[in-house]
Amino acid sequence: MSNSLKRVVAELISLPMPTVAVASFMWALSHDYLLTRSDGVLYMSEVDTRLTLPQYFVALMVAKIGLLLSDVLLRGLKVKGGEAVKIGIVDVAHYSPEMLHEARVHMGSS
């Protein structure tokens, strides 16, 4: 992961307005609000590919997911959308792509 990605993540985190993510785990953690489908899965594919994560990304994960860090980074834990809401990683999980899209548009326009 390059320094240019680090700059993008830093800019997202410091935007003076809320941001909404419907994206990959790392990209999603860079936003203020996380939306997913209830049958969606949050997963760090970097664990399987043995990609070395930069320190800034590990720091972001510590800040956002805390105690789950070891399960997600070391064991490659896959967290389903509904469970992610219960443990506080995701704000909302929707049952259909249409509901997810509607929620994303609503949050983006408020």
N, C-alpha and C positions, 0 to 999 in steps of 0.2 A: 504494500500500500504506500503510495507515494506522498510526498509532501504537498502536492497539489490537492489531493483528497483531504489531507489534514486541514488545509485552508478552507475548503468548501464546508467541512464539518464545523469548523470554528465559526464560520460566517452564519451557518444555519442556527447554531446554538445561541449566537449573540444577536439575532434579528430582534428588532424592537416590537415584534408582533408574534402572535401564536402561529405555529406551523403545524400542518396536519400531514401525517405520513400513512401511506398505504404502500409499503415497499419491503425491501429486504430487512433483515434484523438489524444490521449495522446502520443502514440508512435510516430506518425507523427510529432507532434510539437517538438520532440527532435532532429529532423533532419534539415539539411540545406535547402533541396528542397522537396517540397510536390507535388506529382502527384496523380491525381484521375481520375476516369471516370466522364464524364460530367453528367451522371445520378446517380453517387454515392452520398452519403450523409455523411457529417461530423456531428457527434452527440456524446454527452457525455451521454452514458447509465448510468453512475454513478449517474446522476441526478435522474433518475427514481428509481434506487435501493437505493438511499439515502446514498451512500457511502461517508464517510467523506474524503475529499481530503487533503493530507498533504500540508503544507505551501510551500514546494519547488515546488510542481506541480502548485499551484495557481500562484506563482511567474513566472513560465515558461509561463503560459497562459497569464498573464499580459504583459509579454515581447513580446509574439508572436501575440496575437489577440487584445490587448488593449481594446478599447471601446466596443467591442462585448462581453467582459467577462461576464457582468451581464446577457445578453440575453442567452448566452451559458450555464452558470452555474446555474442561478436562474430559467430561464424559459425553459431550455432544448431545445433551438433553434436547429432545424435541418437545416443545410446549404447544399444545393445541390452543386455539383462540379462546374458547370459553375458560379454560384453566388459566390462561395468561391474564384474563380479567380478574379472576379470583385472587391471584397472587400479586396483582398490581403492576404487571409489566405493560399491559394494554388497557386503554381506557374503555373501549367498547368493542364487542364482537357481534357481528350481524349474521343472520342465517342465510341471506341470499346476496348475490352480487348486486342486485338492484337496491336492496336496503343499504348496503355498504356505500354504493355510489351516492345515493340520496343523502346519507349522513355526511359523507365527505364534502359534497357540494354545500350542504347546509352549514357545516362548520367553517368552510372556507369563505362563505359570504357573510357570516355574522361578525 
